[in-house]
């Protein structure tokens, strides 16, 4: 297990640049529908490593592991539940190989894909246990911190945070995906999300979401609710649209995204990166802006 203070120590010195999209990059590399991205940690490691390496070359200080759908619950949809530990550990190891011993690796958690009671059948304890065993595998691979990202439901996020704390002492980050009205599609408000800070988070913030403006508005509200919190933002490269070629395109280029990223820093964001549609070119522009402004 890595030094649990590596991330927090780095944040005392500077703003950190996170990586960009993984899913859309793997799709461009040939990942087809119906295939779990985590499976490529074992079957196509060179493709996953190439994405990580491109972000490191672009100036990313930290890399998020290719384990977003890595709970046993989510992997069961692909018949991969029994391979949960291996795929998660390999995901962290690939990120480490790319970023090196001095870089930072975030072990990635996403939604289980199931609704918690009473809307669904998944119990809080089942979700907490699933996240805990995934975090064990991420920690075993050498993650420096844990991130729950693109969260929509406060209770599921709480299960993930507590599950992580159950099995390791690594810093835990949680970011939510907000829509235009600064609510998630599950109806969670920034005020409700802010209550999770009391569960022992190292950072809180927004990722993915509707647009750069929507993410910025959500981050600003989180700052109002939690003036002492450390914030993270990892927005999409604008709003997606289906192009004439049948592929999804995002409407914000690297320079525009870097210019907008400065507004996140003005809100006190300490980790800035990109989500869907962002490429190494986007991260390179953000890294240049951060270095210039520091």
N, C-alpha and C positions, 0 to 999 in steps of 0.2 A: 504493500500500500504506500502511496506517495505521501509527502509532507502535507498535512492538512492546512498549513498556513501559506502555501505557495501562491494561491490566487489572491488572498487578502493582502499579503505582503506586496505583490505587484501593483495592486490597485492603489496602494498608498503613494506610489511613485508617479503614476501616469494613467491616462486613459488607455484602455486596451481595445484593440481592434479584433473583432471576432470574424469568423469566416462567413461565407454566403450559403447559397442553396446547395443542398446535396441531392434531393430527389430529382429536381429538374436536370441537374448535371448528369446523374446516372441514367435518366431516361434518354438523354442525348447520346449517351455511350452505348445504348442498346437495351436498357432494362425495359422489359415488356410488361404489359398489364397482367395482373394475376401473379406476379413474382414478388416475393418479399424482398425489399432492398437489403435487409440484414443478411439474406442468404449469400449475397455477393461478398460479404466479409470472408467467407470460406471458399466460394466457388469462383469468384472473379476479384480476388484481392488486389490485383494490379490496377483494376478500374477504380476501385474505391481509393486506393493509395494515390492514384493520379489526380483525383479531385482534391484530396487533402493537400497534396504537394503544390498544386497550382495556387491554392489559397495562401499557403505559407510563402511561396515565391512572391505573391502579391502584397505581402506585408502583414498578414494576420498574425496576431500574437497568441491566439488560442484557437483550437480546433474542436469542433463538436463531433463526437463519434457517430458513426452510421448505425445507430441503434434506436432510432425514434419509435419504431413499432416493435420493440424488443421484449415486451412483457410476454409471459407464457400465454396469457389470455389472447393477445393479438396474434402471436405466432401460431396459435392453434388453428386459425383460419386457413393457414397454409400447410397444416400438417407438420409443423416444426416445433411444437411445444417442448418436446424432449431435447431439442437442440438449443434451448434458450441460453443456457450458461455459456456454451461454446461460442455462439454467434455474438453475444455481447462482449465477451472477453476479447475475441478476435477484433471486434470493432474498435475497442479502445487501443489495442496494440497497433493497429494500422494507423490510427491517428497519432500515436506516440512516434511511430517510425517516421512519419512525415514531419512532425513539429520538432522532434529532437528532445533531448533531456532537459533543455532549458525552457522549452515552450510549455504551454498549458493545454491540457486535454480536459474537456467537459464530457462526462458520461451522460448521454442523452436519454431522457425518458419522454414519451408522449402519451397520449390518451390510450386507454385499454381498448377503445372502440366499443365499449359496452356502457349502457346507462346504469347508474347506481339506483338502488331503491330510493324512493318508491316509483320512480319513472321506469326503472328496469328491474332486472332480477339480480344484478351484481350487488353483493353486500359491501359495506365499507371495509369490513375486516378482510374480505377476499381481495379487494383492490389493494389494500395496504400490504397484504402478504405477497401479492404478485409484484408490486413495486419493490418490496424489500429484497426478494430473491434476485430481481434484475440488478438492483444496486450492488448486491454482493458480487455479482459477476463483473460489473463495471469496475468496482474497487479492486477486484482480483487482477484485472487487466492493467491497473496502474493509473486510473483516472485521478485527476487533481481535485475535481469538484463534480457535483451532480447538477444537471439542469433538467427541470420539467418545463417543456416549452409547448406553445400552441395550445394551452389549456383553455377549456371552455366552461368547466363546471368547478365551482369552488370546493365542493366536497371531494371530488376526485383528486383535485390538486392537493387537498389536505391529506388524503390517503397516501399520495406519493411522497409528500414531505415527511410525514411521520414514518412511513416505511423506510425511507432513506436514513432517518435518524435512528431507527431501530437497529441498523446493522453497521453503520460507519459513522465516523466523526468528520467526514469531508464536508466542506461548505456546500450548501444547497441553494440553488437559484430557481426562481419560478417566474415564468413569463406567460402572459395570457394573450389570446388573439381577440382583439376588439373590433367591432363593426363601426359603422358611421356614427352611431349614437353613444359611443363609448361604453357599450355593453357587448358581451359576447353573444353568440347565437343561442346560448343557453340562458340568456338573461342576466348574467352576472354583471354587476356594476363595478366601477373602480373602487367604490367604498367597500363593497363586499370582498373584493380581491385584496384590498389593503389590509383587511383583518388577518390575512395569512402571515403577515410580517411577524406577528407574535409567536408563530410556530418555530421561529429560529432560522429565518432565511438570511443568507448573506447578501443577496441582491433580489430585486423584484422589478418587473417591467412588462414590456409588450413586445410581441413578435408577430410575424405574419400579418393578419388583419386585412382591413379593406384598402387602405391607402396610407401614404406617408402622413398626410394631414390627420387621418383618424388615429394613427399610432401616436403622433405627437400630442394630440389632444388628450389621449388616454394617459400618456406619460405625465403630462402637465397636471392632470387630476391626481394621479398617484403621488406626485410631489406635494400637492396641497394636503392630501390625507396623511402623508408620511414624510414630513420635512426632513427627518434625519436618516431616511433610508438611502441605500446605495442602489442606483437605477441602471437598468440594461434595456437597450432597444435593438431589435433585429427585424426591421420592417421589410416587406416585399419591395421589389423594384417597381413600384407603382401598381396599377390595376391591370389584371389579366384580361386579355381579349383573344378570341379565336380568330386566327389569321386565315387568309385565303388558302394557305398551304395545309390547313387542317390542324395546325399546331398552335399551342397557347403562347402568346407573346405578351410581354410586359412593357409598359409605356414610358418608363423612366430610365434614361441612360446613365452611365457611370458618373459623368461630371455633374449632372443635375442631382443625382442621389447624394453625391459627396457634399454639394452645396447645402442640400436639405439636412444632411446629417449634422451639420454645424448647429442647427437649431435644437437638435436633441442634446448636444453638449451644453448648450445654453440653459437647458432645463436640469443640468446636473448629471446627465447620463455618464457613467464611467466605463461601460462596455458598449461599443457600437459595432454593428455588423449588418448583414443582410439576410433575408429569407428568400422565399420563392422568387424565381426570376433573376436573382442577383448572381453575378458571375465573378470570376477572378478580376475582371476589369473593373467592376463596381467596387470590389474590396480594395484594389490598388488605388483607386481615386479617393476612397475614404481614408485609407492609411496615409496618403500624401497630405490630405487636409488635416488630419490629426497631428501629424508630425510638424506641419507648418504652423499650426495654431498653438502648439505646446511651447 
